[in-house]
Amino acid sequence: MTTGFRRSPLALAVLGLLEDGPLHPYGIQRLVKDWGKDQVINVGDRSSLYRMISRLGDAGLITAHGSSRDQHYPERTSYELTDAGRAATRQWMAEILSAPRNEFPEFPAALSFLPILTPQETEKLLTARRERLVQQLAEREVAIATELAGFQLPRVTMLETEYLRALTQAELAWIDGTLAGIRDGTIDWNRDELRAAAARWDDHTAKR
C-alpha cells in the first residue's frame, strides 16, 4: 500500500492514537500531553490539530464516528481509523524506523553560516545553548525517574525520552569540544581568510 499523504509527526500521532478506538480532537490532544508525548509531538496549537484531522479525513485515512455532547462542553465529533489509515500508519512506521532521513533541522543550518559571526560571538551563543541543554538533560532525567518511581512502566513507553536524552548528551559533548577548539584557537576564522579559501577552492574545482 502506498499513500500520497505527506506524513508528519502530528499525522502519525493522530493515526496511532486512533488505533485503540475513536477519539475526539480534544481527547487526542489530552492523551499526547498526559503521556508526555508532547516532547516529540507538537499539539500545542489546537487549530493545527483540527486542520490535520480535516486533511486526514479528506484523504480517507480517518472518518467521523459520531458526535457527543455533555453539559460542560459543546458537541464533539469523534473520529476513527479507516483500513487505509491503518495501512498508512504501518507504512509510515516501516519507513521512519528503517531509514534515516535528512530532516533539515535549524541548528546545523545555522552552523553552516557561522562565518557571519565572529568566533567570540559564536562562543557566547554556544555557551548559552550549552546551559539550556544542561537544563533539558536534567529535566529528561527527572522525567524518566518520575515515570519509573513507584510504578513499573514498560520500557517501550519511554524510548523516545531515552532517545532525546541520548541526543542531548551527544550534542553537549560536541558543543564542549567545539567551545574548547574556539578557546584554544584550533577553530578560528575571519572573513578575509574565508574569502581567500573560497577563491582557492573555486580555482581548484575549475581545473578538475
Summary of the structure (lengths in Angstrom):
residues: 208
radius of gyration: 23.3
end to end distance: 45.5
largest distance: 77.2
contacts: 509
relative contact order: 0.10
helix: 67%
strand: 9%
